[in-house]
């Protein structure tokens, strides 16, 4: 049973590395991705935020995890360039900061008409957008 959990941990680390690399690069040729993952596994770390025990992995292990992530929808191949992979974000895109959209506000305005003999209390109201 210990071997099964060790294999699962290895697969989780590989999937995490693949995801982190593609998040940082946005798109990457699959050969370059495999090289980077194998290199990170040998060093036991990937950047300042991810450190783990180094372990031996092969291109078959990495490609198996790539297929797993493709099937789950976390990665996709570029159209016309199937050897280039992209990370598919599961988070909504951030609102653009350069274009601030004005807030829509409703305002009710009351217009008072001068008193006349025909209608002593006549009021009109309307709403405007601002």
Secondary structure as UniProt FT lines:
FT   HELIX           2..25
FT   STRAND          27..29
FT   HELIX           30..43
FT   STRAND          45..46
FT   TURN            47..49
FT   STRAND          50..51
FT   HELIX           59..72
FT   STRAND          75..78
FT   TURN            79..80
FT   STRAND          81..87
FT   STRAND          106..112
FT   STRAND          123..129
//
